[in-house]
Amino acid sequence: MQQNKEPQNASQTSVIPEKSALYPAHRFSVAPMLDWTDRHCRYFLRLLSRQTLLYTEMVTTGAIVHGKGDYLAYSEEEHPVALQLGGSDPSQLAQCAKLAEERGYDEINLNVGCPSDRVQNGMFGACLMGNAPLVAECVKAMRDAVSIPVTVKTRIGIDDRDSYAFLCDFIETVSVSGGCEAFIIHARKAWLSGLSPKENREIPPLDYPRVYQLKRDFSHLTMSINGGIRSLEEAKAHLQHMDGVMVGREAYQNPGMLAAVDREIFGTASAGADPVAVVRAMYPYIEGELSRGTYLGHITRHMLGLFQGIPGARQWRRYLSENAHKAGADIKVLEEALKRVADKR
C-alpha cells in the first residue's frame, strides 16, 4: 500500500498523529457512504486520524468513463485512500481501476453491497452476490490491470439466498476464480425489494458470529467486518476475530471518535487530535476551496458532529447550519461557531 504523504502546511502537522507501521491501514477504516464521504469529508477526517483507511463514495464506472466531471479528484493528504467502484462490466472496471491507480489511489474496492433500486437497475451492488462468477471476472480484470489491492465489499446474503453455504460459495468463487484476497463483510443480508437503502442498514439483523465463522473458514483471506459498530471498544472486540473493522455512520456522525483511533487501534504513542485545532487546521483547505467557488456549507456539513458530547456542541451545529450556506460565508463563520464550544471546554 502506498505510503502516506506528508501534510503540505504546518497547521496540519500539529494535529495529525505520527505514522506507524505496526498495523496495516485496513485494521480500521471509514466506510464508503454515498453523499457523505466526498473529498471534503475525507480531508477533514484525515486530520483526526493519520492511520485510518478512508473510502470514497461509490463512483460508477459510467460516471468515470462518460461523465464530464473529475470523479477521481482527491487531495494528496487523504492517503491512505481507496476508491470504491460500482459496475459489472469487467473491461470498464479494469479501465477505471487503471485510471485510479495512475491517480495514486491505494486500493480499488468493488461494491457488492448497495441494495438501492438505482444500483440494481445498473446491474451492480448487492444484486451481484447472485452472480459470483461475474464478480470473480470483474475482480480478475481489475487485478490484471493494476498492481494495487483490489477488494470486495459485500453482504452476508441477499433476499432468501442467505444461507451460510451461499455466502461461502460466493467467497470461494471470488477468491479462487477472481483472485480476491481481501473482503469487507457487512454483517447483514440485503433485501433487494421491499426495503429502502436506509431500512437495509437497520432492519435485517446483524450476524457477527457468521462473519467470524467466515474468517475462520477462510483464514488465508484478509477480512474486515462492517455494520452497526458504534465505539472503539466494540471495534477492538471485533478485532479479536477479524483482520479489520469498518465503521460507517458512527464515524460520520461522531467524527471525534477518530481522534483516538491511532492510539487505541493502531498503537501509536501520540496524543489524539484536539477538535478545536482540527477545525483551524481546515482553514487553509477551506480558503483554497472558497477561492475556487466551493460553498462553505459543502465542507462544514461534514464537521457538524465533531464536538459531540462536549458542552456547546448543539450551539456549534446550529450556528454552522444556519450560517455556512449564506452568500459570502467564510472562515469567520467557523470562528464564531467555535466560540460556542471553545470557551466552555
N, C-alpha and C positions, 0 to 999 in steps of 0.2 A: 504494500500500500504506500502511496505517495507520502513523503514526509510533509509535516505541517510547515506552512510558510510563516515566517516571522511577521508580526504586525508592522504596518507601514508608518505608524505615528506613535510618538511616545505616550500619548494619553491612553492608548490601549495597553501598553506594556504593564502598567501598574495594576491592571485588573484581570489580565489573562494569566492563569497559573502556569507554572513551568511545565514543559513537555516531559512525559515519562514513557519509557519503553517497557514498563512492567507488563502491560496487557495490550492486546490488540484493540483497535477502535470499536469493533463490533461488540465489545463487552457491554457497552451502554450506548444506545442510540435514540434519537428522536424520530418518531415515525413520519413518513410522508403523509401530509394532510392537505387535501385539496382546499384551496383558498386560504390556507393558513401558512404553510411552510414555504413562503416565497423567499426571494433573495433578501428582502429587508429583514424578515423574521430570522433567517439563518445567520445573518451578520450580527444581529442582536444576541442570539443565543450563544454564538461563539464567544462573546465577551464574558459569558458566565462560566463556560467550561471549555478548556483547551482540548480535552481528550474526546469528548462525546462525538460520535459519528452522526452527522446531520444528513437528512434526506430531503431532496427536492419534493415539491408536489409531483403527482403523476403527470408526465408530459407524454402526449400521444405521439406516435411516430408520424401521423399525418400532419400534426402541427409543425414538427421539425422539418419534415421533407417539403411540405407545401405551404406552410404558413409564412406570413410576411415579417413577423417579429423575430427577435432573437430569443428563442425559448431555452437556450442553453446558457444565458448570461448568469454570471455569479461573480462574487468578489474573491480575490485570492485568499483573503483572511478566513474564508469559510472552511478551508481544509481541516480535517478530512471530511469530504462531502461526496455523497453518492447521488446519482441520477436515477430516478425511478421512471421506467418507460411503460407505457400502455400500448399494446399492439399484439397482433398474432401473425403477422407476415414475417417469416424468418429473414427474408432479404432486406426488408425495410428496417427491421430491428437491428440487423447487422450494420446497416448503413448508419443508423443513428448512434449505435454504440461506438462505431469508429469515430464519428464526429465528436462524441463526448470525450473519448479518450484523447483526441487531439486537442481538445479544450482544457484537458488537465483533470477531469473528474477521477476520483479514486476508486469508484465502483459503479457498476451498472446493475440495477435491480429490475426484475420483471414483475409487474403487478398481476398476481393471480388471486387477488383477494377482494377487489372492489365489486360490490353487488348491484350498483345502480343500473337502471334501465338503459341509460345512455351508453354506458360501458358495454352492457350485454349486446346492444344493437350493433356496436362496433366489433363484436366478437373478441373481446378481451376482458380482463378482470377475472372475477371468481368463476365465471362460466367455463373458463379454460381448464378448471380442475376436472371437468368431464372429458377432456381430450388430452390426456397425459402425453401421448406420442407427439402431438403438435407442440406442446410446451417443451418437450425434450428437443425437438427440431429447432425451435426458436432459440433455446439456450445454446445449443451446439453452434448455430450460425453466428451468434454473438461471440462465443468463446473463440471461434475460429478467426474472428475479425479483430479481436483486441487481446491485449496481454493483461489488462486489469481484471479483478474479480468480477464474475457475473453471478448474481444471486437471485433467488426467487422468494417472494413474499406471498404466502398462501394461507388459506383457512384450513380447518381440520375436516371439512366436508361441505357438500352443497345439497340442499333440499333433502331428499330421502337417501341420498348416497352419502351416508355419514358414518359408515362402519369403520372400525379401526383397520380392517383389511383393505378397504378402499383407499384410506389415507396412505397405508404402507405401499400399496401398488403404485400410487401416484409418485411417492418419494423414490421408490425403486426405479421406476421408468425414467424419471427426470434426471436422477443422479447417474444411472448407468448409461442410458442411451444419449442423454444430453450432456453428461459430464459435469453437472452442477454439484459443487462441493459445499455449498452453504445455503441454508434455508432459514427464513424468518416465519415462524408459525403463529398466526393469530389464533388463539385458543378457543375460537367459536366457529361453528359452521355458518354458512351463509344461506339464507332463503332467497332464491332468485326471483320469486314472485310473492307478492302479498305483504312484504315488509319494505319500508323505505331504507335508504342507506343509514340514516340515524338509528332506526329501530334495529337494524342489523348489527349495530355496535353495542346494543343494550339488551335485546330480548333473547337471542339464542344463548343458552347458558355457557359459561366458561367451563372448560375442561382441562385444567392444568395437568392433572395426572396423565391424561392421554398424551400430552406433549412431552412430558418427562419420559414416558414409556417409549415414545418415538425416538428420543435421543438415545436411550439405552439400546434400542434395537438397531439404530444406525449410528453407532458410536464413532465411526470413522468420519462422519459428516459434521460440519460446523452448524449448530442450530441455536437460534435465538428465539425467545418467547415474547409474545405481544398480546395485549388485551387486558384491560381493567387494572393495570398496575398503577398505584396511586402514591407510593412513597419509596424512598431509597431503602427502607427496611424490607419492604416487600421485594424490591429488586434484588437485594442481597440474598434473600431466601430462595428466589428462583435461580440465582447463580450457583446454588449448591447442586443443582440438577442440570443446568443449561450452560452453554458457552457464552450466551449474551442475553441481554434484556433490551427490548424496545418499548419506549414509553411514548404515548401519543397525547391525548387530551390533557392529562395532568401536567405534562411538561409545558404545554402551551398556555394553559390557564393559570398555572402557578410556576412560571419560569424560574423563580427564585430557588426552586429545588435543585436546579443545575449548578448553583454556586458551590454545593457540597459534593458534587459528583466526582470531581477529580481526586479529592481526598478520600471519600468514603468508598468509591467503587474502583478507582484506578490506583489508589495507594500513594498519591503524591504527598509530599510534606508541606506544600504551600497552603496558605490560608484561603478560604473561599472568597470569591469576589464580593466586594461591597456594592449593594444595589445602587446607591447614590453615585458612586464612582462609575458604575457601568452606564448609568444614564448619561453622565457627562462625557464618557468615552465615546458615546454615539454621536456627539456633536459634529466632529469633522465629517463623518459619513453623511449625516443629515444635511449639513450645509452644502456638501457636494451634490447631493440628490436634489435639494431645493433649487440649486443653480441650474439644474437640467430640467426643471419643470415638474418634478415629483411633488405631490401634495404632502404636507407634514402628516396628515392623518393616515396616509397609506403606510407610513412607517410606525407611527406611535400606536396604532391599533394593536400591534403585536406586543407592546410594552405595558398594557393596562394591568396585567396581573402580577407585575414584578414585586409589588410590596404587600402581597397577600399575607395576612397575619400580623402586619405591622400597623400600629396606630396611624391613622391618616390615609390608609390605603383606599378607602372609599372616596375620600375627597380627591385624591390623585386621579383615580379613574374618572370621576365626574368632571373634573376640570379639563382633562385631556379630551374626553368625549365631547364636551360642549364647545371646545375652542380650537382643537387641532385641525378641524376641517374648514375653518373660516379663511376667507381670502387673505393672503399675506401672512398667514401663521408661520412663525419661525421659532428659533431656539428660545425666545423669550417665553413662549407658552410652556415649554418644559421647565424653565427656571421657576415660573410661577407655580406650576404643578408641584415641583419639588418642595416648595415652601409648605405645602400641605402635609408633608411627611417628614422632611429632614429635621424640622425644628421640634418634632415630637418624639424623636427616637432617643 
